[in-house]
Amino acid sequence: MVKLSEIGELELIKRLERIAPSAGPGVVKGLGDDCAVIEVGQEILLMTTDQMVEGVHFRSERTDPAKLARKLLAVNLSDIAAMGGWARWGLLAAALDGRTDLSFWETFTQTLVDQCSARDISLVGGDTSSSPGPAFFNLTLIGRADVGEVIYRSGAGPGDLVYVSRFLGDAAAGLVLLENQDLDLNPADRAYLLDCHETPLAEEELGPLLGASGLITAMIDLSDGLAADLGRLADAGGLGAEVDLETLPISPQAQALAGRLGMEAEAWALGGGEDYALLFTVPSSKAEELEGLVRRRLGREVRRVGRMQARSGLLGRKKGKTAPLNIRGYEHFRP
Amino acid sequence: MVKLSEIGELELIKRLERIAPSAGPGVVKGLGDDCAVIEVGQEILLMTTDQMVEGVHFRSERTDPAKLARKLLAVNLSDIAAMGGWARWGLLAAALDGRTDLSFWETFTQTLVDQCSARDISLVGGDTSSSPGPAFFNLTLIGRADVGEVIYRSGAGPGDLVYVSRFLGDAAAGLVLLENQDLDLNPADRAYLLDCHETPLAEEELGPLLGASGLITAMIDLSDGLAADLGRLADAGGLGAEVDLETLPISPQAQALAGRLGMEAEAWALGGGEDYALLFTVPSSKAEELEGLVRRRLGREVRRVGRMQARSGLLGRKKGKTAPLNIRGYEHFRP
């Protein structure tokens, strides 16, 4: 007998992708990207689902239900943003122990409804169940995108520049803080990093802007670390990539914490999950235009971290030398 | 501190319905029916989500993963059928203990994919996670319906006849058998009742036929027993209903088991969940036409079980006398 833990999440997903037909009524793209892309009449819909499980994604004794609701929404919003679209409708499934405080549920649902309403997302369906133990929350989001503006993981070409939308590794640094409450760090840095972990923000403005720009070739959201997610984007395009390790965008706060621990923050940037930044590729001829667009429209900078290559595999470049990037991102079922 | 178990599932859902806005972009009907009804361009979409939790909906040590996959699909298909539509796309979220056998996952997913493919449903999205204990499965289905053929829980008028699509209480009887393996019953009856519980069939043909017929006024699927679900349909229309207890359609198999236990199968029909038959209402002037249509098109009979009334509340009629039906259906969180 083989156990799931011997196989790991990535292999499980691959096996499911192998058996699920990729074509079907209205299916432009099924499994294998951040969202499914569905054609309904003249319209394009994006569909995604993401769960948060007590004891895996959060621990209820230290979890603020409002933060949990925001994060559950954000991780789903991030998938929709990564296709260049925006969310419109949501369905929530929740399983909870009967001994759970009603106030936990009420704060969770009120926050979710408020956060949805602020974005013109309607919570239109749900299912509640008791649970024999851990709490389980699953949100499905259905969004829209303009025809021709959907961005896939595939699509990058050799030589395209690789960008990320913001600092990397802050969520991983926040998790270290959460699990080591006695770590010494100044209160502002601590609050910033904890926020990055507990209430990440999806790139809801940037995603559709990039989708509509006509300047990018591929996109994915960073949920499992730069190495894992760039690996996925590269695989989807049949390419490889080189990461410039000396210019990885790392926040001063993550650097401060790494310094306190006597380690390099680079490990969080490459292998830490839950950043929910966007990772995207741009032909080098359009890089300047892209950077200018984001600066002009959103008043912010996107950060170049590497370059796609025809040869498969991920390389890291440091001090003029390259070496294979052997960093595994977060994977469920793996010990 | 108030616990969820003191409130119960119905009150939890009511509270969520109170805070979630009922209007939004494209929202024809949000929370509060079997599916959400969404308008996308000229098209109508139906959306529903349902979960199965280990230790609540099934026990893995006695659960065949193929049956579990069929049931998870059926309970969602039933919600779509109850609106008069048909399913097109599905998203699966699963959380499993890492010690789970890979063969459980493979049989589950292969069955789900096969069952979906047989119906032209595409499995287009998913999320896998480890679980610290019980397994959770959540399926979201998105379906279609023809404009003007969507049937809601509301819509019944006083005097409309109440129909169910098939025998009631078989799933509840099957659960009794499952939990009391040494009960004496003939093998064919046992197999039939266990099947009704373990692999219920959704009314995938009947639902769209009724939706398109123009003859019915309201519909709901029977997931929590006739009393609970008829109560919901009546509430949605601001009405009450009277159930004819002497003509409840009860299978010979359920009657045989009830006889063996020295009880009335009526209790299973009224209070037992998971039948996934359809419950619908028909103006009395159209009853004959409706019965004829179903007979002609599907070669089967639907069963009349009562009548809607202007006065709220549920009554049961037996031997010419009526009395309030005080039967509570299945409700999560209630002891």
Chai-1 contact restraints between the chains, C-beta under 6 A:
chainA,res_idxA,chainB,res_idxB,connection_type,confidence,min_distance_angstrom,max_distance_angstrom,comment,restraint_id
A,M1,B,D101,contact,1.0,0.0,6.0,A-B,restraint_1
A,V2,B,L102,contact,1.0,0.0,6.0,A-B,restraint_2
A,K3,B,R99,contact,1.0,0.0,6.0,A-B,restraint_3
A,L4,B,L96,contact,1.0,0.0,6.0,A-B,restraint_4
A,L4,B,G98,contact,1.0,0.0,6.0,A-B,restraint_5
A,L4,B,T100,contact,1.0,0.0,6.0,A-B,restraint_6
A,L4,B,L102,contact,1.0,0.0,6.0,A-B,restraint_7
A,S5,B,G98,contact,1.0,0.0,6.0,A-B,restraint_8
A,I7,B,L102,contact,1.0,0.0,6.0,A-B,restraint_9
A,E9,B,T128,contact,1.0,0.0,6.0,A-B,restraint_10
A,L12,B,T128,contact,1.0,0.0,6.0,A-B,restraint_11
A,L16,B,T109,contact,1.0,0.0,6.0,A-B,restraint_12
A,I19,B,Q110,contact,1.0,0.0,6.0,A-B,restraint_13
A,I19,B,V113,contact,1.0,0.0,6.0,A-B,restraint_14
A,A20,B,V113,contact,1.0,0.0,6.0,A-B,restraint_15
A,A20,B,L123,contact,1.0,0.0,6.0,A-B,restraint_16
A,G24,B,S122,contact,1.0,0.0,6.0,A-B,restraint_17
A,P25,B,R88,contact,1.0,0.0,6.0,A-B,restraint_18
A,P25,B,D120,contact,1.0,0.0,6.0,A-B,restraint_19
A,V27,B,S122,contact,1.0,0.0,6.0,A-B,restraint_20
A,G30,B,S122,contact,1.0,0.0,6.0,A-B,restraint_21
A,G30,B,V124,contact,1.0,0.0,6.0,A-B,restraint_22
A,A36,B,V124,contact,1.0,0.0,6.0,A-B,restraint_23
A,A36,B,G125,contact,1.0,0.0,6.0,A-B,restraint_24
A,V40,B,V40,contact,1.0,0.0,6.0,A-B,restraint_25
A,V40,B,E43,contact,1.0,0.0,6.0,A-B,restraint_26
A,G41,B,G41,contact,1.0,0.0,6.0,A-B,restraint_27
A,G41,B,Q42,contact,1.0,0.0,6.0,A-B,restraint_28
A,G41,B,E43,contact,1.0,0.0,6.0,A-B,restraint_29
A,Q42,B,G41,contact,1.0,0.0,6.0,A-B,restraint_30
A,E43,B,V40,contact,1.0,0.0,6.0,A-B,restraint_31
A,E43,B,G41,contact,1.0,0.0,6.0,A-B,restraint_32
A,M47,B,L91,contact,1.0,0.0,6.0,A-B,restraint_33
A,M47,B,G125,contact,1.0,0.0,6.0,A-B,restraint_34
A,T48,B,G125,contact,1.0,0.0,6.0,A-B,restraint_35
A,T49,B,L91,contact,1.0,0.0,6.0,A-B,restraint_36
A,T49,B,A93,contact,1.0,0.0,6.0,A-B,restraint_37
A,T49,B,G125,contact,1.0,0.0,6.0,A-B,restraint_38
A,T49,B,D127,contact,1.0,0.0,6.0,A-B,restraint_39
A,D50,B,D127,contact,1.0,0.0,6.0,A-B,restraint_40
A,Q51,B,A93,contact,1.0,0.0,6.0,A-B,restraint_41
A,Q51,B,D127,contact,1.0,0.0,6.0,A-B,restraint_42
A,Q51,B,S129,contact,1.0,0.0,6.0,A-B,restraint_43
A,V53,B,A95,contact,1.0,0.0,6.0,A-B,restraint_44
A,V53,B,S129,contact,1.0,0.0,6.0,A-B,restraint_45
A,V53,B,S131,contact,1.0,0.0,6.0,A-B,restraint_46
A,G55,B,P132,contact,1.0,0.0,6.0,A-B,restraint_47
A,V56,B,S129,contact,1.0,0.0,6.0,A-B,restraint_48
A,V56,B,S130,contact,1.0,0.0,6.0,A-B,restraint_49
A,R88,B,P25,contact,1.0,0.0,6.0,A-B,restraint_50
A,L91,B,M47,contact,1.0,0.0,6.0,A-B,restraint_51
A,L91,B,T49,contact,1.0,0.0,6.0,A-B,restraint_52
A,L91,B,T140,contact,1.0,0.0,6.0,A-B,restraint_53
A,A93,B,T49,contact,1.0,0.0,6.0,A-B,restraint_54
A,A93,B,Q51,contact,1.0,0.0,6.0,A-B,restraint_55
A,A93,B,N138,contact,1.0,0.0,6.0,A-B,restraint_56
A,A95,B,V53,contact,1.0,0.0,6.0,A-B,restraint_57
A,L96,B,L4,contact,1.0,0.0,6.0,A-B,restraint_58
A,G98,B,L4,contact,1.0,0.0,6.0,A-B,restraint_59
A,G98,B,S5,contact,1.0,0.0,6.0,A-B,restraint_60
A,G98,B,F333,contact,1.0,0.0,6.0,A-B,restraint_61
A,R99,B,K3,contact,1.0,0.0,6.0,A-B,restraint_62
A,T100,B,L4,contact,1.0,0.0,6.0,A-B,restraint_63
A,D101,B,M1,contact,1.0,0.0,6.0,A-B,restraint_64
A,L102,B,V2,contact,1.0,0.0,6.0,A-B,restraint_65
A,L102,B,L4,contact,1.0,0.0,6.0,A-B,restraint_66
A,L102,B,I7,contact,1.0,0.0,6.0,A-B,restraint_67
A,T109,B,L16,contact,1.0,0.0,6.0,A-B,restraint_68
A,Q110,B,I19,contact,1.0,0.0,6.0,A-B,restraint_69
A,V113,B,I19,contact,1.0,0.0,6.0,A-B,restraint_70
A,V113,B,A20,contact,1.0,0.0,6.0,A-B,restraint_71
A,D120,B,P25,contact,1.0,0.0,6.0,A-B,restraint_72
A,S122,B,G24,contact,1.0,0.0,6.0,A-B,restraint_73
A,S122,B,V27,contact,1.0,0.0,6.0,A-B,restraint_74
A,S122,B,G30,contact,1.0,0.0,6.0,A-B,restraint_75
A,L123,B,A20,contact,1.0,0.0,6.0,A-B,restraint_76
A,V124,B,G30,contact,1.0,0.0,6.0,A-B,restraint_77
A,V124,B,A36,contact,1.0,0.0,6.0,A-B,restraint_78
A,G125,B,A36,contact,1.0,0.0,6.0,A-B,restraint_79
A,G125,B,M47,contact,1.0,0.0,6.0,A-B,restraint_80
A,G125,B,T48,contact,1.0,0.0,6.0,A-B,restraint_81
A,G125,B,T49,contact,1.0,0.0,6.0,A-B,restraint_82
A,D127,B,T49,contact,1.0,0.0,6.0,A-B,restraint_83
A,D127,B,D50,contact,1.0,0.0,6.0,A-B,restraint_84
A,D127,B,Q51,contact,1.0,0.0,6.0,A-B,restraint_85
A,T128,B,E9,contact,1.0,0.0,6.0,A-B,restraint_86
A,T128,B,L12,contact,1.0,0.0,6.0,A-B,restraint_87
A,S129,B,Q51,contact,1.0,0.0,6.0,A-B,restraint_88
A,S129,B,V53,contact,1.0,0.0,6.0,A-B,restraint_89
A,S129,B,V56,contact,1.0,0.0,6.0,A-B,restraint_90
A,S129,B,H332,contact,1.0,0.0,6.0,A-B,restraint_91
A,S130,B,V56,contact,1.0,0.0,6.0,A-B,restraint_92
A,S130,B,H332,contact,1.0,0.0,6.0,A-B,restraint_93
A,S130,B,F333,contact,1.0,0.0,6.0,A-B,restraint_94
A,S131,B,V53,contact,1.0,0.0,6.0,A-B,restraint_95
A,P132,B,G55,contact,1.0,0.0,6.0,A-B,restraint_96
A,P132,B,P134,contact,1.0,0.0,6.0,A-B,restraint_97
A,G133,B,G133,contact,1.0,0.0,6.0,A-B,restraint_98
A,G133,B,P134,contact,1.0,0.0,6.0,A-B,restraint_99
A,P134,B,P132,contact,1.0,0.0,6.0,A-B,restraint_100
A,F136,B,F136,contact,1.0,0.0,6.0,A-B,restraint_101
A,N138,B,A93,contact,1.0,0.0,6.0,A-B,restraint_102
A,N138,B,N138,contact,1.0,0.0,6.0,A-B,restraint_103
A,T140,B,L91,contact,1.0,0.0,6.0,A-B,restraint_104
A,T140,B,T140,contact,1.0,0.0,6.0,A-B,restraint_105
A,H332,B,S129,contact,1.0,0.0,6.0,A-B,restraint_106
A,H332,B,S130,contact,1.0,0.0,6.0,A-B,restraint_107
A,F333,B,G98,contact,1.0,0.0,6.0,A-B,restraint_108
A,F333,B,S130,contact,1.0,0.0,6.0,A-B,restraint_109
